[in-house]
Amino acid sequence: MLSAFLKSVSHARRDETGATAVEYGIMVALIAVVIIVAVTALGGTVKDTFTQVQCSVSGKTTYSAGASAGQGACP
């Protein structure tokens, strides 16, 4: 009886399938954090670029309505 219990405990210690899932979960969480930081840092710049493209396509020019990023607009 004790031998069977020790054998099953030994087998459970060698089973690492759960560790792989945890590692993938941590990796996905870190990738999500990097994406959130990148979008936050580049959000204003990307918005300004799309505003300039929109104004260029419509034949207008951009002007800066404020000092902070993302405030430009077409007249």
N, C-alpha and C positions, 0 to 999 in steps of 0.2 A: 504494500500500500504506500509506504513512504517512498519507495523507489519510483513508483509511477508518478507521484506528486513531484519529486525532484526532477524527473525526466521532463514533465510538462513545463515546469518553471524554467528549466534550461533551454527548452525549445522556444519559449516565449521571449527569453532574453536575446536569442539570436535572430528573432523576427524583426526586421527593420522597415517593414512596409509603411508603418505610421510615420516614421521619421522622414521618409521621402515626401510624404504629403505635407508635413509641417514645413520642410525646407522650401517646397514650391509655394506654399502660402506666404511665407516670409518674403520670398523673391517677388511675388506678385504685389505684395503690399509696398515694397520698396520701389518698384517700377511705378506704381500709382502715385507715390509721393513725389518722385522725380517729375512725372508728367504734370502734376498740379503745380509744382514750383515753377516749371518752365512756362506753363500757360499764364500763371500770375505775373511772372517777370516780363514776358514778352507780349502780354495782352494789349497794352496801350500802343506799342510799336506796330503790331499787326493791324490794329484798328486804324491807325493813321495811314498805313500803307493802303488798306482797302478803301479808305476815304479818298486818297489821292487818285487811285485807279478809277473809282466811281466818277470823280469830277473830271478826270481826263477823258473818259469815255463819253460823258455828256457834254464835253466841250467847255467846261467851266474851270476856274482856277480855285485852289484851296486857300483858305486863310486861317490863321490861328485865332480861335475865339477865346482861348485862355492859356495860361502858362503850363498847365498840366497836360500830360499825354492823353491822347484820345479826344481832344476838344476841337480839332479842326473840322471845318465844314465847307460846303460849297455855298457861294452867295446866291 
